[in-house]
Amino acid sequence: MESPFLGILALLALVLLVLVTGGVGYLTLADWRDRRLQENEKRELRRSTPKRR
């Protein structure tokens, strides 16, 4: 017979796994978005500055 304590621990472990996975996914997406914005800003800055000869 399974102990209720083990069931609660398994459920808690699953919830924590989902939360940590979601957090890592969010941070990865935010980092990708920030890098893309920085690259676009650099490109725009290069286009807008006059070239020196």
C-alpha positions in Angstrom: 0.0 0.0 0.0 1.3 3.4 -1.0 1.8 6.0 1.7 0.0 9.4 1.2 3.3 11.1 2.1 5.0 9.6 -1.0 2.1 10.7 -3.2 2.4 14.3 -1.9 6.1 14.3 -2.4 5.8 13.0 -5.9 3.2 15.7 -6.7 5.4 18.4 -5.1 8.4 17.2 -7.2 6.3 17.3 -10.4 5.1 20.9 -9.6 8.6 22.1 -8.8 9.9 20.5 -12.0 7.3 22.3 -14.1 8.1 25.6 -12.3 11.8 25.3 -12.8 11.5 24.3 -16.4 9.1 27.2 -17.1 11.5 29.6 -15.4 14.5 28.4 -17.5 12.4 28.7 -20.6 11.3 32.2 -19.7 14.9 33.3 -19.0 16.1 31.8 -22.3 13.4 33.5 -24.3 14.0 36.9 -22.5 17.8 36.6 -23.2 17.2 35.8 -26.9 14.8 38.7 -27.2 17.2 41.1 -25.6 20.1 40.0 -27.8 18.0 40.4 -30.9 16.9 43.9 -29.8 20.6 44.9 -29.1 21.7 43.6 -32.5 18.9 45.6 -34.2 19.9 48.7 -32.3 23.5 48.2 -33.4 22.5 47.8 -37.0 20.3 51.0 -36.9 23.2 52.9 -35.3 25.6 51.8 -38.0 23.1 52.9 -40.7 22.5 56.3 -39.1 26.1 57.3 -38.5 27.8 59.1 -41.4 30.8 57.3 -42.8 34.1 59.1 -42.5 36.7 59.1 -45.2 
